[in-house]
């Protein structure tokens, strides 16, 4: 599968995740977010940037339990909660946010 944005074709897997992580940029993230029905705010970008940093360090997309724990450590209990993250990403914070962040689909409990 693929989509075209500004004359460039981006390859995706069957679930819509980017195949080539280097293809990601904020414009691509905005397009994917739009397809997902997510209106990107500063709070959404905070999660996306956190996920990208996490992936760069650990080479894995975190499952939801780890995402919540690490967000809590970095941003405090208000943002490191299931309710907060689901409010931002109703289709599942780990799955939907990782897709928008251009990361592979998380494995395990998502």
C-alpha positions in Angstrom: 0.0 0.0 0.0 1.0 3.6 -0.3 -0.1 7.2 -0.4 1.1 10.3 -2.3 1.8 13.6 -0.7 3.3 16.6 -2.5 4.4 14.4 -5.5 6.2 11.8 -3.4 4.9 8.3 -2.9 5.2 6.8 0.7 5.0 3.1 1.1 3.0 1.7 4.0 2.2 -1.8 5.3 -1.3 -3.2 5.3 -2.2 -1.3 8.5 -1.0 2.1 7.2 2.4 2.2 9.0 5.3 3.7 7.1 7.6 1.0 5.6 10.7 3.3 5.5 11.1 5.2 8.8 13.3 7.7 7.1 10.4 8.9 5.0 8.8 10.5 8.1 8.5 14.2 8.6 6.0 16.5 10.2 4.0 16.9 7.0 3.7 13.1 6.6 2.7 12.9 10.3 0.0 15.6 9.6 -1.3 13.6 6.6 -1.5 10.3 8.6 -3.1 12.1 11.5 -5.7 13.5 9.2 -6.4 10.1 7.8 -6.8 8.8 11.4 -9.2 11.7 12.3 -6.7 13.2 14.8 -6.4 17.0 14.9 -2.8 17.5 16.0 -2.3 19.8 18.9 0.8 20.6 20.9 -0.1 17.8 23.3 -0.3 15.3 20.3 3.1 16.4 19.1 4.5 16.0 22.6 3.5 12.3 22.5 4.8 11.8 18.9 8.1 13.4 19.7 8.4 11.4 22.9 7.8 8.2 20.9 10.3 9.1 18.2 13.0 9.8 20.9 12.1 6.5 22.7 12.4 4.6 19.4 15.7 6.2 18.6 17.1 5.2 22.0 15.6 1.6 22.3 14.9 0.7 18.6 11.4 -0.5 19.6 8.0 1.2 19.7 6.8 0.9 23.3 3.6 -1.0 24.2 1.0 1.1 26.1 2.0 0.0 29.6 5.6 1.2 29.0 4.4 4.4 27.2 2.3 5.4 30.2 5.1 4.6 32.6 7.7 6.6 30.7 5.4 9.5 30.0 4.6 9.7 33.7 8.4 9.8 34.5 9.0 12.6 32.0 5.8 14.7 32.1 4.2 13.8 35.4 1.1 11.7 36.4 -1.4 13.9 34.6 0.1 13.2 31.2 1.3 9.7 32.1 -2.1 8.2 32.3 -4.3 5.9 30.3 -7.2 8.4 30.2 -5.0 11.3 29.0 -3.4 9.3 26.2 -6.7 7.8 25.1 -8.2 11.3 25.0 -5.5 12.3 22.5 -5.5 9.0 20.5 -8.9 7.3 20.8 -8.0 4.5 18.5 -5.2 3.5 21.0 -2.3 5.6 22.0 0.4 3.1 21.3 -1.0 2.1 17.9 -2.3 5.4 16.6 0.5 7.6 17.9 3.2 5.3 16.6 1.6 5.3 13.2 1.5 9.1 13.2 5.1 9.2 14.5 6.2 7.0 11.5 7.2 4.1 13.7 6.6 0.4 13.3 3.5 -1.1 14.8 4.1 -1.9 18.5 4.1 -5.5 19.4 2.8 -7.1 22.6 0.0 -5.6 24.7 -1.0 -2.5 22.9 
